[in-house]
Amino acid sequence: MRGRSMILSPTERMIARRYLLPGRGEAFILLVASISLGAVALGVAALIVVMSVMNGFRAELFDKTIGLNGQAIIQGYEGRGLPDWQRIAKLARETPGVTSAIPLIEQPLFSQVGGRVEPILLRGMALPDLRSTIGPDVKAGNLAEVTPGSGNVVIGTKLAESLGIGVGDQISVLNPAGESTPFGTAPRIVSYRVAATFEIGIYDFDKAYVVMPMEDAQTLLLMGNSVGMVELRTVNPDKVAQIIAPLAPKVVRDGVITDWRQMNASLFQALEVERVTMFVVLGIVILIAAFNILSSLIMLVRAKTRDIAILRTMGASRAAMLRIFMTVGMTIGVLGIGLGIVLGAIFLFFRQDVVDVIQSMTGANLWDPSIRVLTELPSKTDPLDITIIIGMTLILTVLATLYPAYKASSTDPVQVLRYE
């Protein structure tokens, strides 16, 4: 019996459908209900768009940062190199869960083209690692020309734009810590040919990196056979601390291990705080929409008091009236959720076009890569987030319908029809 009591009869469905579309004299109620539906739709769409963009921003930043910098690094104390890097890399590869251990050199230096000087981040990599890491992101030129001793390098597209150079041009790299002479330390300046340009998609990387074979970087920096660090990758980035924990005691004499959480802790914490804050703020929009549903149902109950009394005298039960008005409110909420999902999906699909249109109309640069880090507005829709948004909206809608439905069900037909 309880299960059947929650199902509307054909008569109750007809009455609920009639109350969803009030008559001509009740246009104001229809307007309020439409505003309520629109508010729910906008709130749901805003939450879906913001959460998807925040998830996309974090995922893109994580993938590109980890893709270039690895999930953990082993580096010498106080910036010293790793002379015994072969043994360290072997120990790392033997650690369960570690999929690769890549030796590399990374050193901040300066580049010069003509009279123009730009700070750079020099990266030296073994040739196979260089091609597998940079290869997919090459935008111009031929990566095959970058070989040890060839004098060819790969640079980021933003750095190339800043220096005004392209494939085939020369770039001079300045190492202030050059060779010692009787007159002091002489800076070491070496000229290289740009064989290719690449674009990772993170502005800071594309503006700074000059990548060359490991042997050329060791020669430029006078490092002999040492490397700057060993980069580690694991089977699960989220469990990198547990995976590399057994390795730390084995390399403690040579250097220290730092994982991606420690290297980017402040950035990802800030993103998580911003994500939660935006969810709470935009959740208030849905709460306001629920209040709109509440007010529209209260107005509907007041307008239909006589009808409710007549229905009660004709045998309609309190439970029937409760179901009718809860159905009206829930229908507004469900339609609003459906419309919000559609609006959110459309906005996310055309998100970059929307940004471009707004920028062209206002003249403002809404997505400056030098500030936003990524070159395009990202998006990643999480089904769990969508489920939470829908569930939260449904709960607020149900709560908003309880009071008006209860008032309708508790209407005393004797009191209402006494003077009719």
ZADREN-180359 format. One record per residue (C-alpha): residue number from 1; residue in three letters; x negated, y, z. Coordinates in steps of 0.25 Angstrom, whole numbers, padded with zeros to 4 digits. Each point is the difference from the previous one (the first is absolute). Layout:
# ZADREN-180359
{atom NUM, Ala, {X, Y, Z}}
...
# end
This chain:
# ZADREN-180359
{atom 1, Met, {0000, 0000, 0000}}
{atom 2, Arg, {-0011, 0010, 0003}}
{atom 3, Gly, {-0007, -0002, -0013}}
{atom 4, Arg, {0013, 0002, -0007}}
{atom 5, Ser, {0003, 0013, 0008}}
{atom 6, Met, {-0012, 0007, -0006}}
{atom 7, Ile, {0005, -0003, -0014}}
{atom 8, Leu, {0009, 0011, -0006}}
{atom 9, Ser, {0014, -0005, -0006}}
{atom 10, Pro, {0004, 0005, -0013}}
{atom 11, Thr, {0009, 0011, 0006}}
{atom 12, Glu, {-0011, 0005, 0009}}
{atom 13, Arg, {-0010, 0001, -0012}}
{atom 14, Met, {0011, 0007, -0008}}
{atom 15, Ile, {0002, 0010, 0012}}
{atom 16, Ala, {-0015, 0002, 0001}}
{atom 17, Arg, {-0002, 0003, -0015}}
{atom 18, Arg, {0011, 0010, 0001}}
{atom 19, Tyr, {-0006, 0007, 0012}}
{atom 20, Leu, {-0014, 0000, -0008}}
{atom 21, Leu, {0007, 0009, -0010}}
{atom 22, Pro, {0009, 0010, 0007}}
{atom 23, Gly, {0011, 0007, -0007}}
{atom 24, Arg, {0001, 0014, -0006}}
{atom 25, Gly, {0003, 0007, 0013}}
{atom 26, Glu, {-0012, -0007, 0007}}
{atom 27, Ala, {-0011, 0005, -0010}}
{atom 28, Phe, {-0008, 0005, 0012}}
{atom 29, Ile, {-0001, -0014, 0006}}
{atom 30, Leu, {-0005, -0005, -0014}}
{atom 31, Leu, {-0010, 0011, -0001}}
{atom 32, Val, {-0005, -0004, 0014}}
{atom 33, Ala, {-0001, -0014, -0003}}
{atom 34, Ser, {-0007, 0002, -0013}}
{atom 35, Ile, {-0010, 0009, 0008}}
{atom 36, Ser, {-0002, -0011, 0010}}
{atom 37, Leu, {-0003, -0010, -0012}}
{atom 38, Gly, {-0009, 0009, -0006}}
{atom 39, Ala, {-0008, 0003, 0013}}
{atom 40, Val, {-0001, -0015, 0002}}
{atom 41, Ala, {-0005, -0002, -0014}}
{atom 42, Leu, {-0010, 0012, 0001}}
{atom 43, Gly, {-0005, -0005, 0014}}
{atom 44, Val, {-0002, -0014, -0005}}
{atom 45, Ala, {-0007, 0004, -0013}}
{atom 46, Ala, {-0009, 0010, 0007}}
{atom 47, Leu, {-0005, -0011, 0010}}
{atom 48, Ile, {-0002, -0010, -0011}}
{atom 49, Val, {-0008, 0010, -0009}}
{atom 50, Val, {-0008, 0005, 0012}}
{atom 51, Met, {-0003, -0014, 0006}}
{atom 52, Ser, {-0004, -0005, -0014}}
{atom 53, Val, {-0009, 0012, -0003}}
{atom 54, Met, {-0007, -0002, 0014}}
{atom 55, Asn, {-0001, -0015, -0002}}
{atom 56, Gly, {-0006, 0003, -0014}}
{atom 57, Phe, {-0009, 0010, 0005}}
{atom 58, Arg, {-0006, -0009, 0010}}
{atom 59, Ala, {-0001, -0012, -0009}}
{atom 60, Glu, {-0007, 0008, -0011}}
{atom 61, Leu, {-0009, 0006, 0010}}
{atom 62, Phe, {-0003, -0013, 0006}}
{atom 63, Asp, {-0002, -0008, -0013}}
{atom 64, Lys, {-0009, 0011, -0006}}
{atom 65, Thr, {-0008, 0003, 0012}}
{atom 66, Ile, {-0002, -0015, 0003}}
{atom 67, Gly, {-0002, -0003, -0014}}
{atom 68, Leu, {-0012, 0009, -0001}}
{atom 69, Asn, {-0005, -0001, 0014}}
{atom 70, Gly, {0003, -0014, 0005}}
{atom 71, Gln, {0007, -0004, 0012}}
{atom 72, Ala, {-0012, 0000, 0009}}
{atom 73, Ile, {-0015, 0004, -0001}}
{atom 74, Ile, {-0013, -0004, 0007}}
{atom 75, Gln, {-0010, 0012, 0000}}
{atom 76, Gly, {-0013, 0003, 0008}}
{atom 77, Tyr, {0000, 0008, 0012}}
{atom 78, Glu, {-0001, 0015, -0001}}
{atom 79, Gly, {0001, -0001, -0015}}
{atom 80, Arg, {-0012, -0009, -0002}}
{atom 81, Gly, {0000, -0010, -0012}}
{atom 82, Leu, {0001, -0015, 0001}}
{atom 83, Pro, {-0013, -0006, -0005}}
{atom 84, Asp, {0005, -0014, 0004}}
{atom 85, Trp, {0013, 0001, -0008}}
{atom 86, Gln, {-0001, -0013, -0007}}
{atom 87, Arg, {0001, -0008, 0014}}
{atom 88, Ile, {0011, 0009, 0005}}
{atom 89, Ala, {0008, -0002, -0013}}
{atom 90, Lys, {-0002, -0015, 0001}}
{atom 91, Leu, {0005, 0000, 0014}}
{atom 92, Ala, {0012, 0008, -0003}}
{atom 93, Arg, {0004, -0009, -0012}}
{atom 94, Glu, {-0001, -0012, 0010}}
{atom 95, Thr, {0009, 0006, 0009}}
{atom 96, Pro, {0014, -0006, -0001}}
{atom 97, Gly, {0010, 0010, -0006}}
{atom 98, Val, {-0010, 0009, -0007}}
{atom 99, Thr, {0001, -0001, -0015}}
{atom 100, Ser, {-0011, 0009, -0005}}
{atom 101, Ala, {-0013, 0007, 0006}}
{atom 102, Ile, {-0004, 0011, -0010}}
{atom 103, Pro, {-0013, 0008, 0002}}
{atom 104, Leu, {0000, 0014, -0004}}
{atom 105, Ile, {-0006, 0014, 0002}}
{atom 106, Glu, {0008, 0012, 0003}}
{atom 107, Gln, {-0007, 0014, 0002}}
{atom 108, Pro, {0005, 0014, 0000}}
{atom 109, Leu, {-0009, 0008, -0010}}
{atom 110, Phe, {0002, 0011, -0010}}
{atom 111, Ser, {0002, 0001, -0015}}
{atom 112, Gln, {-0004, 0011, -0010}}
{atom 113, Val, {0004, 0003, -0014}}
{atom 114, Gly, {-0006, 0013, -0005}}
{atom 115, Gly, {0001, 0010, 0011}}
{atom 116, Arg, {0012, -0007, 0006}}
{atom 117, Val, {-0002, -0009, 0013}}
{atom 118, Glu, {0010, -0009, 0006}}
{atom 119, Pro, {-0001, -0009, 0012}}
{atom 120, Ile, {0002, -0015, -0003}}
{atom 121, Leu, {0000, -0013, 0006}}
{atom 122, Leu, {-0010, -0010, -0007}}
{atom 123, Arg, {0004, -0014, 0000}}
{atom 124, Gly, {-0009, -0011, -0004}}
{atom 125, Met, {0006, -0014, -0002}}
{atom 126, Ala, {-0005, -0013, -0006}}
{atom 127, Leu, {0004, -0001, -0015}}
{atom 128, Pro, {0011, -0011, 0002}}
{atom 129, Asp, {0006, 0008, 0011}}
{atom 130, Leu, {0000, 0013, -0007}}
{atom 131, Arg, {0007, -0006, -0012}}
{atom 132, Ser, {0011, -0007, 0008}}
{atom 133, Thr, {0002, 0012, 0009}}
{atom 134, Ile, {-0001, 0012, -0010}}
{atom 135, Gly, {0004, -0008, -0013}}
{atom 136, Pro, {0015, 0001, 0002}}
{atom 137, Asp, {0000, 0015, 0002}}
{atom 138, Val, {-0009, 0004, -0011}}
{atom 139, Lys, {0007, 0011, -0008}}
{atom 140, Ala, {-0011, 0004, -0011}}
{atom 141, Gly, {-0013, -0006, -0004}}
{atom 142, Asn, {-0006, -0014, 0000}}
{atom 143, Leu, {-0004, -0006, 0013}}
{atom 144, Ala, {-0008, -0011, -0006}}
{atom 145, Glu, {-0011, 0011, -0003}}
{atom 146, Val, {-0002, 0001, 0015}}
{atom 147, Thr, {-0012, -0009, 0003}}
{atom 148, Pro, {-0012, 0000, 0009}}
{atom 149, Gly, {-0011, 0010, -0005}}
{atom 150, Ser, {0009, 0005, -0012}}
{atom 151, Gly, {0002, 0014, 0007}}
{atom 152, Asn, {0015, -0001, -0002}}
{atom 153, Val, {0010, 0003, 0011}}
{atom 154, Val, {0015, 0000, 0002}}
{atom 155, Ile, {0007, 0012, 0006}}
{atom 156, Gly, {0014, 0004, 0005}}
{atom 157, Thr, {0009, 0008, -0010}}
{atom 158, Lys, {0002, 0011, 0010}}
{atom 159, Leu, {-0015, 0002, 0002}}
{atom 160, Ala, {-0002, 0000, -0015}}
{atom 161, Glu, {0011, 0011, -0002}}
{atom 162, Ser, {-0007, 0008, 0011}}
{atom 163, Leu, {-0013, -0001, -0006}}
{atom 164, Gly, {0005, 0002, -0014}}
{atom 165, Ile, {-0006, -0013, -0006}}
{atom 166, Gly, {0005, -0012, -0006}}
{atom 167, Val, {-0005, -0014, -0006}}
{atom 168, Gly, {-0014, 0002, -0006}}
{atom 169, Asp, {-0004, 0012, 0008}}
{atom 170, Gln, {-0011, 0001, 0010}}
{atom 171, Ile, {0001, 0002, 0015}}
{atom 172, Ser, {-0011, 0002, 0010}}
{atom 173, Val, {0000, -0006, 0014}}
{atom 174, Leu, {-0008, 0007, 0011}}
{atom 175, Asn, {-0005, -0008, 0012}}
{atom 176, Pro, {-0005, 0010, 0010}}
{atom 177, Ala, {-0008, -0011, 0007}}
{atom 178, Gly, {-0010, -0002, -0010}}
{atom 179, Glu, {-0015, -0004, 0000}}
{atom 180, Ser, {-0009, 0007, 0010}}
{atom 181, Thr, {-0011, 0009, -0005}}
{atom 182, Pro, {-0011, 0008, 0006}}
{atom 183, Phe, {0009, 0012, -0001}}
{atom 184, Gly, {0012, -0007, 0006}}
{atom 185, Thr, {0011, -0009, -0005}}
{atom 186, Ala, {0003, 0002, -0015}}
{atom 187, Pro, {0015, -0002, -0004}}
{atom 188, Arg, {0002, -0011, -0010}}
{atom 189, Ile, {0008, 0004, -0012}}
{atom 190, Val, {0004, -0011, -0010}}
{atom 191, Ser, {0008, 0002, -0013}}
{atom 192, Tyr, {0010, -0010, -0004}}
{atom 193, Arg, {0009, -0002, -0012}}
{atom 194, Val, {0015, -0001, 0002}}
{atom 195, Ala, {0004, -0013, -0006}}
{atom 196, Ala, {0015, -0001, 0005}}
{atom 197, Thr, {0010, 0007, 0009}}
{atom 198, Phe, {0010, -0006, 0009}}
{atom 199, Glu, {0012, 0004, 0008}}
{atom 200, Ile, {0003, -0007, 0013}}
{atom 201, Gly, {0013, 0008, 0003}}
{atom 202, Ile, {-0005, 0006, 0013}}
{atom 203, Tyr, {-0005, 0015, -0003}}
{atom 204, Asp, {-0011, -0001, 0010}}
{atom 205, Phe, {-0006, -0012, -0006}}
{atom 206, Asp, {0001, 0005, -0014}}
{atom 207, Lys, {-0006, 0013, 0003}}
{atom 208, Ala, {-0012, -0006, 0007}}
{atom 209, Tyr, {-0005, -0013, -0005}}
{atom 210, Val, {-0012, -0003, -0009}}
{atom 211, Val, {-0002, -0015, -0001}}
{atom 212, Met, {-0012, -0006, -0005}}
{atom 213, Pro, {-0007, -0014, 0000}}
{atom 214, Met, {-0006, -0004, 0014}}
{atom 215, Glu, {-0014, 0000, -0005}}
{atom 216, Asp, {0001, 0014, -0006}}
{atom 217, Ala, {0006, 0005, 0014}}
{atom 218, Gln, {-0012, -0006, 0007}}
{atom 219, Thr, {-0010, 0006, -0009}}
{atom 220, Leu, {0007, 0014, 0001}}
{atom 221, Leu, {0001, -0001, 0016}}
{atom 222, Leu, {-0014, -0006, 0001}}
{atom 223, Met, {0006, -0012, 0008}}
{atom 224, Gly, {-0008, -0011, -0005}}
{atom 225, Asn, {0009, -0013, 0001}}
{atom 226, Ser, {0009, 0005, 0011}}
{atom 227, Val, {0014, 0003, -0001}}
{atom 228, Gly, {0009, 0010, 0007}}
{atom 229, Met, {0011, -0010, 0005}}
{atom 230, Val, {0007, -0013, -0003}}
{atom 231, Glu, {0015, 0001, -0003}}
{atom 232, Leu, {0009, -0011, 0004}}
{atom 233, Arg, {0013, -0004, -0005}}
{atom 234, Thr, {0009, -0010, 0007}}
{atom 235, Val, {0013, -0009, -0003}}
{atom 236, Asn, {0009, 0009, 0009}}
{atom 237, Pro, {-0004, 0015, 0002}}
{atom 238, Asp, {0010, 0001, 0011}}
{atom 239, Lys, {-0008, -0010, 0008}}
{atom 240, Val, {-0014, 0005, -0004}}
{atom 241, Ala, {-0004, 0002, 0014}}
{atom 242, Gln, {0003, -0014, 0005}}
{atom 243, Ile, {-0007, -0006, -0013}}
{atom 244, Ile, {-0013, 0008, 0001}}
{atom 245, Ala, {-0001, -0002, 0016}}
{atom 246, Pro, {-0009, -0012, -0001}}
{atom 247, Leu, {-0009, 0007, -0009}}
{atom 248, Ala, {-0003, 0012, 0009}}
{atom 249, Pro, {-0009, -0007, 0010}}
{atom 250, Lys, {-0008, -0006, -0012}}
{atom 251, Val, {-0004, 0013, -0006}}
{atom 252, Val, {-0001, 0009, 0012}}
{atom 253, Arg, {-0015, 0001, -0001}}
{atom 254, Asp, {0002, 0006, -0014}}
{atom 255, Gly, {0012, 0008, 0000}}
{atom 256, Val, {0014, 0003, 0004}}
{atom 257, Ile, {0013, -0005, -0006}}
{atom 258, Thr, {0011, 0010, -0003}}
{atom 259, Asp, {0014, -0004, -0005}}
{atom 260, Trp, {0009, 0009, -0009}}
{atom 261, Arg, {0009, 0003, 0013}}
{atom 262, Gln, {-0012, 0007, 0007}}
{atom 263, Met, {-0004, 0007, -0013}}
{atom 264, Asn, {0014, 0005, -0003}}
{atom 265, Ala, {0006, 0000, 0013}}
{atom 266, Ser, {0005, 0014, 0001}}
{atom 267, Leu, {0005, 0000, -0014}}
{atom 268, Phe, {0009, -0012, 0001}}
{atom 269, Gln, {0005, 0004, 0014}}
{atom 270, Ala, {0004, 0013, -0005}}
{atom 271, Leu, {0007, -0006, -0012}}
{atom 272, Glu, {0008, -0009, 0010}}
{atom 273, Val, {0003, 0011, 0009}}
{atom 274, Glu, {0005, 0008, -0012}}
{atom 275, Arg, {0008, -0012, -0005}}
{atom 276, Val, {0007, -0002, 0014}}
{atom 277, Thr, {0003, 0015, 0001}}
{atom 278, Met, {0006, 0001, -0014}}
{atom 279, Phe, {0009, -0012, 0003}}
{atom 280, Val, {0005, 0006, 0013}}
{atom 281, Val, {0003, 0014, -0006}}
{atom 282, Leu, {0007, -0006, -0013}}
{atom 283, Gly, {0007, -0009, 0009}}
{atom 284, Ile, {0007, 0012, 0006}}
{atom 285, Val, {0006, 0003, -0013}}
{atom 286, Ile, {0007, -0014, 0000}}
{atom 287, Leu, {0005, 0003, 0014}}
{atom 288, Ile, {0006, 0013, -0005}}
{atom 289, Ala, {0006, -0007, -0011}}
{atom 290, Ala, {0006, -0010, 0011}}
{atom 291, Phe, {0006, 0012, 0007}}
{atom 292, Asn, {0006, 0005, -0013}}
{atom 293, Ile, {0007, -0014, -0001}}
{atom 294, Leu, {0005, 0002, 0014}}
{atom 295, Ser, {0006, 0013, -0002}}
{atom 296, Ser, {0006, -0004, -0013}}
{atom 297, Leu, {0007, -0012, 0006}}
{atom 298, Ile, {0005, 0009, 0012}}
{atom 299, Met, {0006, 0009, -0010}}
{atom 300, Leu, {0006, -0012, -0007}}
{atom 301, Val, {0006, -0006, 0012}}
{atom 302, Arg, {0006, 0014, 0004}}
{atom 303, Ala, {0006, 0002, -0014}}
{atom 304, Lys, {0006, -0015, 0000}}
{atom 305, Thr, {0005, 0000, 0015}}
{atom 306, Arg, {0015, -0001, -0005}}
{atom 307, Asp, {-0004, -0011, -0010}}
{atom 308, Ile, {-0007, -0008, 0010}}
{atom 309, Ala, {0012, 0001, 0010}}
{atom 310, Ile, {0009, -0005, -0011}}
{atom 311, Leu, {-0009, -0011, -0003}}
{atom 312, Arg, {0000, -0004, 0014}}
{atom 313, Thr, {0015, 0000, 0001}}
{atom 314, Met, {0000, -0009, -0012}}
{atom 315, Gly, {-0008, -0010, 0007}}
{atom 316, Ala, {-0015, 0004, -0003}}
{atom 317, Ser, {-0009, -0004, 0012}}
{atom 318, Arg, {-0010, 0008, 0007}}
{atom 319, Ala, {-0011, -0009, -0006}}
{atom 320, Ala, {0006, 0002, -0014}}
{atom 321, Met, {-0002, 0015, 0001}}
{atom 322, Leu, {-0014, -0001, 0006}}
{atom 323, Arg, {-0004, -0009, -0012}}
{atom 324, Ile, {0007, 0010, -0010}}
{atom 325, Phe, {-0008, 0013, 0005}}
{atom 326, Met, {-0013, -0008, 0002}}
{atom 327, Thr, {0001, -0005, -0014}}
{atom 328, Val, {0002, 0014, -0005}}
{atom 329, Gly, {-0013, 0005, 0008}}
{atom 330, Met, {-0008, -0012, -0004}}
{atom 331, Thr, {0004, 0002, -0015}}
{atom 332, Ile, {-0005, 0014, 0000}}
{atom 333, Gly, {-0013, -0005, 0007}}
{atom 334, Val, {-0002, -0012, -0010}}
{atom 335, Leu, {0003, 0009, -0012}}
{atom 336, Gly, {-0010, 0010, 0005}}
{atom 337, Ile, {-0011, -0010, 0003}}
{atom 338, Gly, {0002, -0006, -0015}}
{atom 339, Leu, {0000, 0014, -0006}}
{atom 340, Gly, {-0013, 0003, 0009}}
{atom 341, Ile, {-0007, -0012, -0005}}
{atom 342, Val, {0003, 0003, -0014}}
{atom 343, Leu, {-0005, 0015, 0001}}
{atom 344, Gly, {-0012, -0005, 0008}}
{atom 345, Ala, {-0004, -0010, -0011}}
{atom 346, Ile, {0002, 0011, -0011}}
{atom 347, Phe, {-0008, 0010, 0007}}
{atom 348, Leu, {-0011, -0010, 0003}}
{atom 349, Phe, {0000, -0004, -0015}}
{atom 350, Phe, {-0002, 0014, -0005}}
{atom 351, Arg, {-0008, 0005, 0012}}
{atom 352, Gln, {-0012, 0006, -0008}}
{atom 353, Asp, {0009, 0006, -0010}}
{atom 354, Val, {0008, 0007, 0011}}
{atom 355, Val, {-0013, 0005, 0006}}
{atom 356, Asp, {-0005, 0005, -0014}}
{atom 357, Val, {0014, 0007, -0002}}
{atom 358, Ile, {0000, 0007, 0013}}
{atom 359, Gln, {-0015, 0004, -0002}}
{atom 360, Ser, {0003, 0006, -0014}}
{atom 361, Met, {0012, 0008, 0006}}
{atom 362, Thr, {-0006, 0005, 0012}}
{atom 363, Gly, {-0015, 0001, -0005}}
{atom 364, Ala, {-0004, -0006, 0013}}
{atom 365, Asn, {-0010, -0012, 0000}}
{atom 366, Leu, {0008, -0010, 0009}}
{atom 367, Trp, {-0009, -0011, -0002}}
{atom 368, Asp, {-0014, 0005, 0001}}
{atom 369, Pro, {-0009, -0012, -0001}}
{atom 370, Ser, {-0011, 0007, 0008}}
{atom 371, Ile, {0009, 0001, 0012}}
{atom 372, Arg, {0009, -0012, -0002}}
{atom 373, Val, {-0012, -0009, -0003}}
{atom 374, Leu, {0008, -0009, -0010}}
{atom 375, Thr, {0002, 0006, -0015}}
{atom 376, Glu, {0015, -0004, -0001}}
{atom 377, Leu, {0012, -0002, 0009}}
{atom 378, Pro, {0000, -0014, 0005}}
{atom 379, Ser, {0012, -0009, 0003}}
{atom 380, Lys, {0001, -0014, 0007}}
{atom 381, Thr, {0014, -0004, 0004}}
{atom 382, Asp, {0000, -0010, 0012}}
{atom 383, Pro, {0013, -0009, 0001}}
{atom 384, Leu, {-0002, 0000, 0015}}
{atom 385, Asp, {0001, 0016, 0000}}
{atom 386, Ile, {0013, -0001, -0009}}
{atom 387, Thr, {0006, -0010, 0009}}
{atom 388, Ile, {-0003, 0008, 0013}}
{atom 389, Ile, {0006, 0013, -0007}}
{atom 390, Ile, {0013, -0008, -0005}}
{atom 391, Gly, {0001, -0006, 0014}}
{atom 392, Met, {-0001, 0013, 0007}}
{atom 393, Thr, {0010, 0007, -0009}}
{atom 394, Leu, {0010, -0011, 0002}}
{atom 395, Ile, {-0001, 0000, 0015}}
{atom 396, Leu, {0001, 0016, 0001}}
{atom 397, Thr, {0012, -0002, -0010}}
{atom 398, Val, {0007, -0010, 0009}}
{atom 399, Leu, {-0002, 0008, 0012}}
{atom 400, Ala, {0005, 0012, -0007}}
{atom 401, Thr, {0013, -0007, -0003}}
{atom 402, Leu, {0003, -0006, 0014}}
{atom 403, Tyr, {0006, 0012, 0006}}
{atom 404, Pro, {0009, 0005, -0011}}
{atom 405, Ala, {0005, -0015, -0002}}
{atom 406, Tyr, {0002, -0001, 0015}}
{atom 407, Lys, {0009, 0012, 0000}}
{atom 408, Ala, {0008, -0005, -0012}}
{atom 409, Ser, {0002, -0013, 0007}}
{atom 410, Ser, {0004, 0006, 0013}}
{atom 411, Thr, {0011, 0009, -0006}}
{atom 412, Asp, {0013, -0001, 0007}}
{atom 413, Pro, {0011, 0000, -0010}}
{atom 414, Val, {0011, 0004, 0010}}
{atom 415, Gln, {-0007, 0013, 0004}}
{atom 416, Val, {-0003, 0003, -0015}}
{atom 417, Leu, {0014, -0003, -0005}}
{atom 418, Arg, {0008, 0005, 0012}}
{atom 419, Tyr, {0004, 0013, -0007}}
{atom 420, Glu, {0000, -0005, -0014}}
# end
